[in-house]
Amino acid sequence: MRKCLRCETEMIENLKITPANTLASIQLKEKPIKPSAAPIEAALCPKCGYVETYIELNNREELEAILKKQKEK
């Protein structure tokens, strides 16, 4: 459970970030269109609208594999 850094309300988690049709906005969806190297997720505060991004990883090995792959490029 994440709490909003601004108002301490419980946030809506596990939202996916996808590009919108305009440059001034983004869309938050529950399922990604395609997977990314490191799955970026977002949490949204329903009270004040604050959005926080994070990478949800199941274990340390997954993070190390992503970092190693990025270094090889």
Secondary structure, DSSP 8 states (H G I E B T S, - for coil): --B-TTT--B-EEEEEEEE-SSTT-EEEESS-SS--SS-EEEEE-TTT--EEEEE--S-HHHHHHHHHHHHH-
